[in-house]
Amino acid sequence: MRMLGSILAGVLLVLAVGCQSPLEKEVKALKGETKQLQSQVEQAKSENEELKKHIQTLLGIRPETRLEDLYSVKQVGLGRYTGFYDKNKTGRKDTLIVYVQPVDNKGDAIKAGGSVDVQLWDLNKKENGALLGEWRIGPEELKELWIGTLMSYNYRLTFDVAGLIEGLKDPLTVRVSFTDYISGKVFTEQKVVKP
């Protein structure tokens, strides 16, 4: 009898521990959710503190100097080596290379984001035939064309002009418009080059 009582007590204990009521399961699930929500609240508090510090830093900068202090394109220059070249070594100049140099207010070349429009003109021709070619370089392509040499930094743009300048002996004009994507300003420059 004593053994039967021990077995019965063991079975009841197993049933009591193994079988939770729906209410007990819900309480356990809610406790788990509470821990998860507390963790998210702590993370949000930490992120909020970082953002407050960032805002205080930004508020310490005078509004009129924020954009200008990042960088500011004041003008665009065309490099002295802008001109025509015989890329294929055929004896005919078939490539136009344009060196575009955005310059800041200190006179330093800067890698400014934007787009470039290039036009090639023969100003000796009549109005409707004076524009020989035009090209547009977008911001994604432009940022890959930045080069540095011992003496300068420029965007180096190359264009195939084999069919455009055949038989020309008079100087041509290269006109560049650089659109600065931070300020929205458009800077233009032109240069006379020999074919």
Secondary structure as UniProt FT lines:
FT   HELIX           2..18
FT   HELIX           22..59
FT   HELIX           63..65
FT   HELIX           66..70
FT   STRAND          73..78
FT   TURN            80..81
FT   STRAND          83..85
FT   TURN            87..88
FT   STRAND          95..104
FT   TURN            105..106
FT   STRAND          114..121
FT   TURN            123..124
FT   HELIX           127..129
FT   STRAND          131..137
FT   HELIX           139..142
FT   HELIX           143..145
FT   STRAND          146..148
FT   STRAND          153..160
FT   TURN            162..164
FT   TURN            166..167
FT   STRAND          172..180
FT   TURN            181..183
FT   STRAND          186..193
//
